[in-house]
């Protein structure tokens, strides 16, 4: 398999999905704004989205793909039959569980919404009933996206990465279509249409992956559930990964619930919009690094080459700092024009834009730690240690809760994002010192010499952007073309200054990226 090609296709589709996500959020801000209606939709979407991230994506895929791959020796040979049989066994157990869970959540939508929102800081009975209705519209997405994950894991195992990577694009396109064609002057009605569109998008993603599986001669039959030895092993493998992912998701739920319960209406929306911007570099940089580093370090350790594994992790950290530090500085200093250009029109007022920029600055302080987690955890997973990252994730969750409770009143909508940043930094510190204590990681001379140079280059870029944004801010309130032009100037100027500064200071050269290159097997 050509790893570079696979990463390129997945990365390109991820970028397309992120861009469409920003378009969706811009339209959401325009037609719904920051209000009770937007908060109610985002709380309703939190539960299925949490379940997707908790089980349907990372945890399930991490457990299922290795087992499926062992069954499939050759996708064109008899091994595929064994792999499909295993997938059918998994489906036979997964589907009834999902059906029962969906029915239970639909029946308990009222207390579930109450737990996730704290009743939205004292809204009326009718308003809360509206929020419960939105939750009932979005809950079916939980079952649909879990089935999508099963089929996507099969396609990833067969090296059809792009099909699964394209699925989130359907979510964004569906929500964009609902905003464009079914918005009304009533934000509540528009929010209701968005909630319905969420489950519709889950159905579209399922159909997309079903037909893709058929093209690969994978047709799963629904059979009576059986807890076979393989299914039991699959379930046993899922729980440790789910526990680690669960800590992160519970942090998000806690932040959302506290914001909804104690802060003014619109605060949940400020935090959500800021997080969406913060997730853009995190998704593009963090996912790419995690994808490259884990198999590379695993192979080097399998060959008994500890020195090569440490060299790879040093270079991975160097690359993470190269890409993350300028993004951090830009989002902290230039959040106001960025938020204004993307969200600041229609029902999203200048006050809403300012609050979003404040939340974005708080989130972005932790951006390096969010991404360094992706660099450090392969050092544990490659050595088959899944317990330590999970244990530290639990500690991080406790830190997040404590910081949320301490900061949410004095800092309002900036409190939960800053709590998340602090908790992530604590997590990275524990991962880093544990690897060093075990002798599995040691910053080499090159990393120590260049890290401060990268930081200095990022600060130089920040100074230029700080001066430039004052001239560009008036253009962030014009037409889409004018806004886009202003953002393009900001990005290009920042990239040029940072690029020149890194080379002038000796922080990085093009040759330092060579470890990402792969040679084809002979």
N, C-alpha and C positions, 0 to 999 in steps of 0.2 A: 504494500500500500504506500502511496506517495503521501507522506504525512503533511508536507508543505501544501500540497493541493487540497487535502482534506481540511486543514486549518483555514486555508484561503476561502473555501466555499462556505464553511461554517461562519467564519469571521465576517464575510461579506453579507451574509443573510442576517447575522446578528446586528450588524450596523444598519441594514435596511429596516429591521424590526424596531430598533431604537429610534431611528429617525421618524418612522410612522407613529411610534409611541409619543414622541414630542408633538407631532401634528395633532394626534388625538387629544393630548392634554391641552394644547392651545385652543382647540375647538371646545373642549369641555369648559375651560375657563371663560370662553366667550359666551357660551349659551347658558351656562349654569352659574358661573361665578363662584365666589367663596361664601357659602351660606349654609343654612340647615340642610337644604336639598343636596348640596354637594357632599356634606359630611355624612348624610344618611346613606348615599350611594357608596361612598368609600368604606364605611363601616360594613355595609352589606357585602361588599366585594372582598373584605379582609378574610373572612372565614374560608371560602373556597380557594382563595389565593394562598392562604397559609397552608392549607392541606396540600395544594399543588407543590409548593416548595418543600414541605415536610416529607411527604411520601412519594408523590407522583413523579418528581424529578430526580433529585440527587440520591436519596436513600434507595428508592426502588431500582433505579438504573445501576447504581454501584453494586447492588447485590445480584440483580438479574443477569446483566450482560456477561460477567465472567462465567456464570453457570451455563448460560445459553451457548457461549463460545466453545465451551468444552464439549458440548453436545454436537456442535456443528464443525466437523473437521474440514468439510469442503461443501460450500454452498450449493454446488451442482451435483453433489454425490448423496449417498444415503444418510450422511450425517444431518442433513437438513430435516429429514423426517423425524429424527430423534429430538432435534431442537424444537420443532413445531409441536411435538407431543408434550414436551416439557412446558412450552408456552400455553398449550391448552389446559394442562393441569393447573398452572398458575391462574389462568383466566377462570377456570371452574370454581376456584376458591375466592378469587378477588371479586368477581361480579356479584355473588350473593351478599358478601360483606358490604360492598358499596351500595347495593340496593337498600339493604336494611338501614345502613347509616344515613342514607339520603332521606328515607322516610322518617327516621327518628329526628333528624335535624329539622325537617319540615314541620313536624309536630311540635318541636321545642323551639321554634324560631323566636318566640317571644322572649323566653329567658336567655337564650343565646345572644340575641341582640342587646338585651339589657346588660349582660356580662361584658360585651364588647364595647358598649358605649356609655355605661353609667347613666342611661336615660338622657344623654345629650344635655346635661346641665339644666335639667328641669323643664323640658318641653311639655306641651299639652298632650293629653291622651291621644288625640287625633293625629298629631305629628308623630308620636312614637309608633302608632299603628301603621302609619305610612312607612316608617323605617323597617318595621317587621315585614311588611309586604315586599319591600325591596330585597330583604334577606331571602324570602321564600322564592323570589324570582332567580336569584343567583345560586342557590344551593345546588341545583342539578348540575351546574358546571363542575362541582367537586367530583361526581361520578364520571362524567364525560372525559375530563382531563386526565383522570387516573387511567382510564382505558387507553387514551392517547399515549400515555407514558409507556404502557406495556408494548404497544405496537411500535412506538418510536425506538424503544430499546432493541427490539428485533431488527429494525432497519439499520440502526447504528452497528449492530453486530455483523450485519451483512455489508457494511461499509457504504451504506446509502445515507450518509450523514446529512446531506443537504435537505432531504425530504423532511426529516424531523426538525431541522433548524428553521425551515420555512413555516412550520405550523403556527408559531406565535404571530406571524404576519397576518394570519387570518383573523386572530383576535382583534388586532388593531384596525384592520380594514372594516370589520363588522361594526365596531364601535364608532369608527369615523363615519361610516354610511348612516348609522342611526342618528348621529349628531347632525349630519348634513341634511338628511331627508325627513327626519321625524322630530326635529326640535320644534318647540312652541314658545310662546311668550311666557309660559308658566314654567319656571325652573323645576318644579316638582314633577310635572308631566315629562319633561325632558330627562330627568333623572330616572323616572320609571322606565322609560324606553331604553335607557342605557343598561339598566339591570336586566331587562329581557334580552337585550343584545348579547350580554355576557354568556348566557346559556346557549343562545343560538350559535355563537362563535365556537363553543365547545363541541356542538354537533357538527359544525363544518370541519373542524380540525379532525374529528373522529372519522368522518367520511373521507377526508383527504388521505389519512394514513391507511385506512382500510383498502382503498383502491391501490395505494402504493405497495402494500403487502401483497395484494393479488398479483401485481405485476412481477413480484419476486417469487410467485408460486407458493405464497404463504397464505393459507386460508384456515383460520382458526374456527374450530367447531366448539359449540357450547355443550359441555357434558355435565353429568351429575358431579357435584364437588367431591373430591377425594384428597385427603391429606396424605399424599405420598411422601416418601422419604425426601425427595428433592424439594417438594413444596415446604416441608417442615424446615429444611435447611435454609431455603430462601427466606422464610419468615424470621428465622434466627439471625440471619445476616442483616436483615433490614433494620432491626431495632437499634443496634449501636449507631449506625449512620443517621437514623431518624432522630435519635436522642440529641446528637450534635446539631443537626439542622433545626431541631425543635427549640433549642435554646435561642437561636437567632430569631426564629419566628415568634416565640413567646415574647421576646424583647419588643418586637414590632407591635404585637397585640397589646402589650402593657402600655406602650407609648400612645397608641391610638385610643385605648380606653380611658387613660388618664386625661388626654387632651380633650376628648369628647365630654368627659364628666366634669372637668374643672375649668376649662377655658371657654372663651366666647365662641359663638358659632362662626365657622369659617376656619378655626385653628387647625382642625384635622386636615382641611384642604391645603392650608399653607404648608404643613409638614409633608403631606403627600407630594405636592408639586416640587418642593425642595428635594425630597428624596428621589424623585424621578430624574432630576438634573444630576444629582450626586451619583445615581446608578449608571449614568451614561459612561463615564470613564471606568467605573468599577466593572461594568459588564464587558467592555471591550478589552481592557488591559488584564483584569483579574482572570477572566475565563480563558483567555489565550495563554497566559502564563501557566495556569493550573493544568491546562490540556497538554502543554509541551513538557513541563517539568516532571510530572509524576511518572509517565512511562520512561523518560530518559533516565531519571535517578534510579528507578526500579531496575532497569536493565544494567546500569553500572554497578549497583549493589549486588545484583545477581551474578555478575562476573567477578565479584570480590574486589572491585576497584573503589575503595572508600575515598581515595584522593580525588578521583574524577568526579564522584558524586558531590564532594564538598566544593570542588571548582565550579560545577554546574550550578549549585545553589548560590554561591557567591555571585556568579554572573547573572543569575536570575534576579537576585536582590538588586544588583546594579541596574539592570534593565528596568525593574519596577520603579526604582527611584528616578531614573531618567524620564519615564513617562508620567509618573504620578505627581512629582513635586510641582511641575508647572501647572498641571490641572488643579492641584490644591490651591496654589496661589491665585490663579485666575478666578476660581469659583468663590474664594473668600473675598477678594478685592472687587470683583466685577459682577457680583451677583445681581446688583440693581439693574444695570442695562440688559443683562441676559434675561432676567425674569420679565422685564418690561417688554423686550422684543418678542418673547415667546408667548406670554400670557396676558400682557397689559392692554387689553381692549375689551369691548363689549361689557359684560356684567362684572368683569374682573377689574376692580378700581385701582387707582394708584396706591391707596393704602394697602390693598391686598398684595400688590406687587412688592411693596416695601417689606411687608411682613414675610413674604416668601423669600426675599433676598436675605433677610436676617436668619431665617431657619436654614437656608442653604449654607450660609457662612458657618453656622454651628455644625452642621453635618460634615462639611468639607474639611474641617479640622482633623477629622478622623480618617480621611480618604487614604493616606499612606498606610495606616494600620489595616483598613479593610482589605487592601490589595496585598500587603505583606503576609496576611494570613494565608493567601493562595500560594505564596512562595515558601512559607515555612511548613505548612501541614504536609506537603509531599515528603518531607524529611521523616515524618512519622509513618504515614501510610505506606511508603515504599519499604519500610522495615516491619510492616504488618502490625503496627501499633495504632489501633483505632481508639483505644480507651483514653489515652492521654488527651488528645484534642477534645474529646467529648467532655472529660472532666473539667478542662479549662473553660469550655463553652458554658458549662453550668455555673462556674464561678463568675464568668462574664455576665450571665443573666442576672445573678444576684447583685452585682455591682450596678448594672443598668437600672434595676428596680430601685435600689437605694438612691442613686443619683436622680432618677426621675422624681421621686418623692421630695428630694431636697431642692430641686431646681425648678420644678414646674410652676410653682407660685411666683417666685421672684422674677424668673426669666420668661414666663408664659410660653409662647409657642417656640421659643428657642431652647427651652429646658429639655424636652424629650430628645431633640436631635443632638444636643451637647452630651446628654447622658449616654446616648448610643455611641458617640465618638469616644468618650472616656472608657466605656466598657470594652470597646474593640481594642483600644490601646493597651488596656490591662491584659486582654487575651493575647495580643502579639508579644507583650513583654514576657508572659509566662512561657509561651511557645519558644521564644528566642533563648531564654536562659536555660530552659530544659535541654534544648539541643546542644547548647554550649557545655552544660554540665556533663552530658553524656559523651562529649567528644565527637558529636555528629555534625557540628557546625562551628567554624571559627572564621570570623571576618579576616580575609587576607589583606596584604599590604595594599593591593590595588583598590579594593573596596574602601578601605579606611582613607586612602589618599583622595579618592574621587568623590566620596559621599558629600563632603563639605563643599566641594567645587560645584556639584550639581545643585546643592541648596543655594549657593551664591548666585549661580546662573538664573535660577528660578526667581530669586528676589530681584535681580536686575530686570528680568522680564516684567515682574510685578510693578516695579517703579514706572516703567514705560506705559504699561496698561493703565495704571492709576492716573497718569497725566492725560492719556488718550481718551479715557472713557468720558471725561467731562465734555469733550468735543462731540462724542458720538451719541451721548444720551438723548439729545433732541431728536435724533433720527430713529430712535427705537419706538416712536409713537406714530410713525407714518404708515404707509401701505406695506403689504408683505414684501414687496420688492425693496423698498427703502430699508425696512427692518433687516432683511436678509443681507443687504449691502453693508449695513453698519456692523452686523455680526461677522461678516466675512473680513472686513477691515480689521476688526478686533482680533480675530483668530490668526489671520495672516501676519499681522504685526507682532503678536505674541510669539508665534512660531519662529519668525525670522530672528527676533531679538534673542530668544532662548537658544536657538540653534547656533547662532554666532557666538553667544556667550559660552556655551559648552565647549566649543572647539578652541576659543581663545584661552579659556581657563585650563584647557587640557582635561576636561571632565569626561569626554567621550569622543570616540572616533568611529567611523563606519566599520572598521575591522572588528570592533568589539561586539557587533551583532552576529558574527559568523557562527556562534554556537547554535543559532537557530536553523542553520542550513542543514539540509539532509541530503545524503547521497543515496541514489537508488541502489537497491541490492543487485549484485551481479546476477 
